[in-house]
Amino acid sequence: MASLYRKKKTPFWWIAFYDAKGVRQNESTGLRTDSPGDTAKARVLRAELEAKELRREAAAVGESWDSWVPKFLDRHCSSEKTLERYHDAWKWVAMWLQHRHIHTPKQLTYKTALEYIDWRTNFKKKSGKTVGRNTAILELKTLSLILSEAVRLGHGDSNPLVHLKIRKDKPKKKPELTDEEIVVIRRALATEPEWMQNAFDIALNTGCRLRETQIPLSCIDFSEEKITFPSPKGGEDRAFSIPMPDALKPLFQRLKDEKRRVTLEFPFQPSRRWTQFFTKIKKPHLCFHCLRVTYVNRLRRAGVPREAAMRLVNHASELIHQIYQREKVSDVAQWKNAVSFPS
């Protein structure tokens, strides 16, 4: 792709790009690096040359979806997990496009795209299950991202989904686990794979997410009794450390003595395995993320200050933190006579 760069002993911006014959060129723009106005013009020039390169690339492979969409997603996504999610969404969208005989972006309209929601939410998998409306909307947003790239590549004149404006359904609140449910789950886990037992213990005592329970043993500091989560939600930039709960010390020590590399190894689709587990023990209303909800609420009832609780579970936003809180009548019973009035 076209790029601007500085060169020694010259005050001008230089630009590198591929010409119509595919030959790499390096030229001076004649626009000064010390001039804000010239710098802005140089950036416009770079964008124009990059657009031409993309159009030539698109012309070389054709306009059909499969000829450029997977390559675009690979280029667009910096996170492996994000890339996996986008490819999964594209798999379903591509199936629908084929079903509707929509072979190029120019054939797609806003009205037609809205039909995807009904098609997706009524599509039964082999298990007989369907997905929710919010999942279909998120997949449409992926299609909107793809259509924006189609415009850049010259495959379409506009993106009909640029402003989707479809309201999502309110997600169901994940419940807090009771002491009785925790006992039942622990008993049932005794006959399940070790990775599930380890994941449950770690999440129950730290409130971390399922993917975060896979912790390298090198990130567990026994001398300082500290746990570092190297790849939490949001990526490596949001890595954080917490004190090691006493309840987890025996588990971590055993794993260390066994010279394990990580606390657990995930199988294929671990979230699905937990869904199947809760259905098996006749508690389909539960999910693994309930452990996080439970931990946040028990921190609050223990009197832990909100700032400290947010730090322990890596919540950057107070709004997000509040979503996890489940106030019970018993939590506020002590204040029932806090206000009095003259008789």
C-alpha positions as CSV (number, residue, x, y, z in Angstrom):
1,M,0.0,0.0,0.0
2,A,1.1,3.6,-0.6
3,S,3.0,5.2,2.2
4,L,4.6,8.6,3.1
5,Y,8.0,8.8,4.5
6,R,10.8,11.3,5.3
7,K,14.2,11.4,3.6
8,K,17.4,12.8,5.0
9,K,18.7,16.1,3.6
10,T,15.4,17.0,1.9
11,P,12.5,19.1,3.4
12,F,9.8,17.3,1.3
13,W,7.6,14.3,1.9
14,W,8.4,11.3,-0.2
15,I,5.9,8.7,-1.2
16,A,6.2,5.0,-2.1
17,F,3.5,3.3,-4.2
18,Y,2.9,0.7,-6.9
19,D,2.2,2.0,-10.4
20,A,-0.3,0.6,-12.9
21,K,2.3,-2.0,-14.0
22,G,2.9,-3.2,-10.4
23,V,6.3,-1.5,-10.2
24,R,7.3,0.0,-6.9
25,Q,7.9,3.8,-7.2
26,N,9.5,6.2,-4.8
27,E,9.0,9.9,-5.6
28,S,9.2,13.3,-3.9
29,T,5.8,14.9,-3.5
30,G,7.3,18.4,-3.6
31,L,5.2,19.1,-0.4
32,R,7.1,20.2,2.7
33,T,7.2,18.2,5.9
34,D,7.3,21.4,8.1
35,S,4.1,22.8,6.6
36,P,0.8,21.6,8.1
37,G,-1.0,22.5,4.8
38,D,1.5,20.6,2.7
39,T,1.4,17.6,5.1
40,A,-2.4,17.4,4.7
41,K,-2.1,17.5,0.9
42,A,0.5,14.7,1.1
43,R,-1.8,12.6,3.1
44,V,-4.6,13.1,0.6
45,L,-2.2,12.1,-2.2
46,R,-1.3,8.9,-0.3
47,A,-5.0,8.1,0.1
48,E,-5.7,8.6,-3.6
49,L,-2.7,6.4,-4.6
50,E,-3.7,3.7,-2.1
51,A,-7.3,3.7,-3.5
52,K,-6.0,3.2,-7.0
53,E,-3.8,0.3,-5.8
54,L,-6.9,-1.3,-4.1
55,R,-9.0,-0.9,-7.2
56,R,-6.3,-2.5,-9.4
57,E,-6.1,-5.4,-6.9
58,A,-9.8,-5.8,-7.0
59,A,-9.9,-5.8,-10.8
60,A,-7.3,-8.5,-10.8
61,V,-9.3,-10.9,-8.6
62,G,-12.8,-9.9,-9.7
63,E,-15.8,-8.8,-7.7
64,S,-17.2,-12.0,-6.3
65,W,-17.4,-12.1,-2.5
66,D,-15.1,-15.0,-1.9
67,S,-12.4,-13.5,-4.1
68,W,-11.7,-10.6,-1.7
69,V,-13.7,-10.8,1.6
70,P,-11.6,-13.4,3.4
71,K,-8.4,-11.6,2.4
72,F,-9.9,-8.3,3.7
73,L,-10.8,-9.8,7.0
74,D,-7.3,-11.2,7.5
75,R,-5.9,-7.7,6.8
76,H,-8.4,-5.8,8.9
77,C,-8.3,-7.9,12.1
78,S,-5.3,-7.5,14.4
79,S,-6.6,-9.9,17.1
80,E,-6.8,-13.6,16.4
81,K,-10.1,-13.9,18.4
82,T,-11.6,-11.0,16.5
83,L,-10.6,-12.5,13.2
84,E,-12.2,-15.8,14.3
85,R,-15.4,-14.0,15.2
86,Y,-15.5,-12.1,11.9
87,H,-14.9,-15.2,9.8
88,D,-17.7,-17.1,11.7
89,A,-20.1,-14.2,11.0
90,W,-19.0,-14.1,7.3
91,K,-19.6,-17.8,7.0
92,W,-23.3,-17.3,7.8
93,V,-23.7,-14.1,5.8
94,A,-22.1,-15.8,2.8
95,M,-24.5,-18.7,3.1
96,W,-27.4,-16.3,3.0
97,L,-26.0,-14.3,0.1
98,Q,-25.7,-17.6,-1.9
99,H,-29.3,-18.5,-0.9
100,R,-30.5,-15.1,-2.2
101,H,-28.4,-15.3,-5.3
102,I,-26.6,-12.1,-4.4
103,H,-23.2,-12.5,-6.0
104,T,-21.8,-8.9,-5.9
105,P,-22.1,-5.9,-3.5
106,K,-24.0,-3.9,-6.1
107,Q,-26.9,-6.4,-6.0
108,L,-27.5,-5.8,-2.3
109,T,-30.0,-3.3,-1.0
110,Y,-30.9,-2.2,2.5
111,K,-34.4,-3.7,2.2
112,T,-32.9,-7.1,1.1
113,A,-30.3,-7.0,3.9
114,L,-33.0,-6.7,6.5
115,E,-34.4,-10.1,5.4
116,Y,-31.2,-11.6,6.8
117,I,-32.4,-11.2,10.4
118,D,-35.5,-13.4,9.8
119,W,-33.5,-15.9,7.8
120,R,-30.8,-16.2,10.4
121,T,-33.1,-16.4,13.5
122,N,-35.2,-19.1,11.8
123,F,-32.3,-21.2,10.5
124,K,-32.2,-24.4,12.6
125,K,-28.9,-26.1,13.1
126,K,-28.5,-29.9,13.2
127,S,-29.2,-29.7,17.0
128,G,-32.5,-27.9,16.3
129,K,-31.3,-24.7,17.9
130,T,-31.5,-21.2,16.4
131,V,-29.7,-18.0,17.3
132,G,-31.1,-14.8,18.8
133,R,-31.9,-11.6,17.0
134,N,-28.9,-9.8,18.5
135,T,-26.5,-12.3,17.0
136,A,-28.1,-11.8,13.5
137,I,-27.7,-8.0,14.0
138,L,-24.0,-8.3,14.9
139,E,-23.5,-10.4,11.8
140,L,-25.2,-7.7,9.7
141,K,-22.7,-5.2,11.2
142,T,-19.9,-7.4,9.9
143,L,-21.5,-7.3,6.5
144,S,-21.7,-3.5,6.8
145,L,-17.9,-3.4,7.4
146,I,-17.4,-5.6,4.4
147,L,-19.5,-3.3,2.2
148,S,-17.5,-0.3,3.2
149,E,-14.4,-2.1,1.9
150,A,-16.3,-3.0,-1.2
151,V,-16.8,0.7,-1.9
152,R,-13.1,1.4,-1.4
153,L,-12.3,-1.4,-3.8
154,G,-14.7,-0.1,-6.4
155,H,-17.1,-3.1,-6.2
156,G,-20.0,-0.9,-5.1
157,D,-21.1,2.7,-5.3
158,S,-22.3,3.0,-1.7
159,N,-22.8,1.0,1.5
160,P,-26.5,0.6,2.1
161,L,-25.9,-0.6,5.7
162,V,-23.6,2.3,6.7
163,H,-26.3,3.5,9.2
164,L,-28.0,0.2,10.2
165,K,-30.2,1.7,13.0
166,I,-31.7,-1.6,14.2
167,R,-32.3,-1.7,17.9
168,K,-31.0,-4.8,19.6
169,D,-33.1,-6.8,22.1
170,K,-32.1,-6.3,25.7
171,P,-29.8,-9.2,26.8
172,K,-31.1,-11.4,29.5
173,K,-29.5,-10.7,32.9
174,K,-27.1,-13.4,33.9
175,P,-28.0,-14.6,37.4
176,E,-25.9,-14.8,40.5
177,L,-25.0,-18.3,41.8
178,T,-26.4,-19.3,45.2
179,D,-24.4,-21.3,47.7
180,E,-26.6,-24.3,47.0
181,E,-25.9,-24.0,43.2
182,I,-22.2,-23.8,43.8
183,V,-22.3,-27.0,45.8
184,V,-24.3,-28.8,43.2
185,I,-21.9,-27.6,40.4
186,R,-18.8,-28.7,42.3
187,R,-20.3,-32.1,42.9
188,A,-21.2,-32.5,39.2
189,L,-17.7,-31.3,38.1
190,A,-16.1,-34.2,39.9
191,T,-16.8,-36.4,36.9
192,E,-16.0,-33.8,34.3
193,P,-12.6,-33.1,32.6
194,E,-9.9,-31.4,34.8
195,W,-9.9,-28.2,32.7
196,M,-13.5,-27.5,33.7
197,Q,-12.7,-28.0,37.4
198,N,-9.7,-25.7,37.2
199,A,-11.6,-23.1,35.2
200,F,-14.5,-23.1,37.7
201,D,-12.2,-22.7,40.7
202,I,-10.2,-19.9,39.1
203,A,-13.2,-17.9,37.9
204,L,-15.2,-18.4,41.1
205,N,-12.3,-16.9,43.2
206,T,-11.2,-14.2,40.8
207,G,-14.3,-13.3,38.7
208,C,-12.3,-13.6,35.5
209,R,-13.8,-14.5,32.2
210,L,-13.6,-18.1,30.8
211,R,-10.8,-17.3,28.3
212,E,-8.8,-15.6,31.1
213,T,-8.7,-18.8,33.2
214,Q,-6.0,-20.1,31.0
215,I,-3.1,-18.5,32.8
216,P,0.6,-19.3,32.0
217,L,2.3,-20.6,35.2
218,S,5.0,-18.1,34.5
219,C,2.4,-15.4,35.2
220,I,1.8,-16.7,38.7
221,D,4.2,-15.2,41.2
222,F,4.3,-17.4,44.3
223,S,6.8,-15.2,46.2
224,E,4.6,-12.1,45.9
225,E,1.4,-14.1,45.8
226,K,0.3,-12.4,42.6
227,I,-1.6,-13.4,39.5
228,T,-1.1,-11.7,36.2
229,F,-3.7,-12.1,33.4
230,P,-1.6,-11.5,30.3
231,S,-4.4,-11.5,27.6
232,P,-7.7,-10.3,29.1
233,K,-10.6,-9.0,27.1
234,G,-9.3,-6.0,25.1
235,G,-5.9,-7.6,24.4
236,E,-2.4,-7.5,25.8
237,D,-2.6,-3.8,26.4
238,R,-5.1,-4.4,29.2
239,A,-3.1,-7.0,31.1
240,F,-3.5,-6.7,34.8
241,S,-2.4,-8.3,38.1
242,I,-4.3,-9.1,41.3
243,P,-3.4,-10.6,44.6
244,M,-3.6,-14.4,44.7
245,P,-6.7,-15.6,46.6
246,D,-5.8,-18.1,49.4
247,A,-8.3,-20.6,48.0
248,L,-6.3,-20.9,44.7
249,K,-2.9,-21.5,46.3
250,P,-3.2,-25.3,46.5
251,L,-4.4,-25.6,42.9
252,F,-1.6,-23.4,41.6
253,Q,1.1,-25.1,43.7
254,R,0.0,-28.5,42.4
255,L,0.1,-27.3,38.8
256,K,3.6,-25.9,39.5
257,D,4.8,-29.2,41.1
258,E,3.5,-31.0,38.0
259,K,5.5,-28.6,35.8
260,R,2.4,-27.5,33.9
261,R,2.8,-24.8,31.3
262,V,-0.6,-23.3,31.8
263,T,-3.4,-23.7,34.3
264,L,-5.6,-25.5,31.8
265,E,-5.8,-26.4,28.1
266,F,-9.1,-25.5,26.3
267,P,-10.8,-28.0,24.1
268,F,-12.7,-27.0,20.9
269,Q,-15.5,-24.5,21.8
270,P,-15.1,-24.4,25.6
271,S,-18.2,-22.1,26.0
272,R,-20.4,-24.6,24.3
273,R,-19.0,-27.3,26.6
274,W,-20.2,-25.3,29.6
275,T,-23.6,-24.7,28.0
276,Q,-23.9,-28.5,27.6
277,F,-22.8,-29.0,31.2
278,F,-25.4,-26.7,32.7
279,T,-28.1,-28.3,30.6
280,K,-26.9,-31.7,31.7
281,I,-27.3,-30.8,35.4
282,K,-30.7,-29.3,34.7
283,K,-29.6,-25.7,35.3
284,P,-29.9,-24.3,31.7
285,H,-30.5,-20.7,33.1
286,L,-26.9,-20.6,34.2
287,C,-23.7,-19.9,32.2
288,F,-20.0,-19.6,33.0
289,H,-20.2,-15.8,33.0
290,C,-22.5,-16.1,36.1
291,L,-19.3,-16.7,38.1
292,R,-18.2,-13.2,37.3
293,V,-21.6,-11.8,38.3
294,T,-21.4,-13.8,41.5
295,Y,-17.9,-12.5,42.3
296,V,-18.8,-8.9,41.7
297,N,-21.8,-9.0,44.0
298,R,-20.1,-10.8,46.8
299,L,-17.3,-8.2,46.7
300,R,-20.0,-5.5,47.1
301,R,-21.7,-7.4,50.0
302,A,-18.3,-7.8,51.7
303,G,-18.0,-4.0,51.7
304,V,-15.1,-3.8,49.2
305,P,-14.9,-0.3,47.8
306,R,-16.2,0.0,44.2
307,E,-12.8,1.3,42.9
308,A,-11.0,-1.8,44.4
309,A,-13.7,-4.2,43.1
310,M,-13.4,-2.7,39.6
311,R,-9.6,-3.1,39.8
312,L,-9.9,-6.8,40.9
313,V,-12.2,-7.7,37.9
314,N,-10.6,-5.3,35.4
315,H,-13.6,-3.2,34.8
316,A,-12.6,0.2,33.3
317,S,-16.1,1.6,33.4
318,E,-18.4,2.2,36.4
319,L,-21.4,1.7,34.1
320,I,-20.3,-1.7,33.1
321,H,-19.5,-2.6,36.7
322,Q,-23.0,-1.6,37.8
323,I,-24.6,-3.9,35.2
324,Y,-23.2,-6.8,37.1
325,Q,-24.7,-5.9,40.4
326,R,-27.9,-7.7,41.5
327,E,-29.5,-6.0,44.5
328,K,-31.6,-8.3,46.7
329,V,-34.2,-7.2,49.3
330,S,-32.0,-8.6,52.0
331,D,-29.2,-6.4,50.9
332,V,-31.1,-3.3,51.9
333,A,-33.2,-4.7,54.8
334,Q,-31.0,-3.0,57.3
335,W,-32.1,0.4,56.0
336,K,-35.8,-0.2,56.1
337,N,-36.3,2.2,59.1
338,A,-33.6,4.6,58.2
339,V,-36.1,7.4,57.6
340,S,-38.7,8.4,60.2
341,F,-41.5,11.0,60.2
342,P,-43.4,12.7,63.0
343,S,-46.6,11.0,63.9
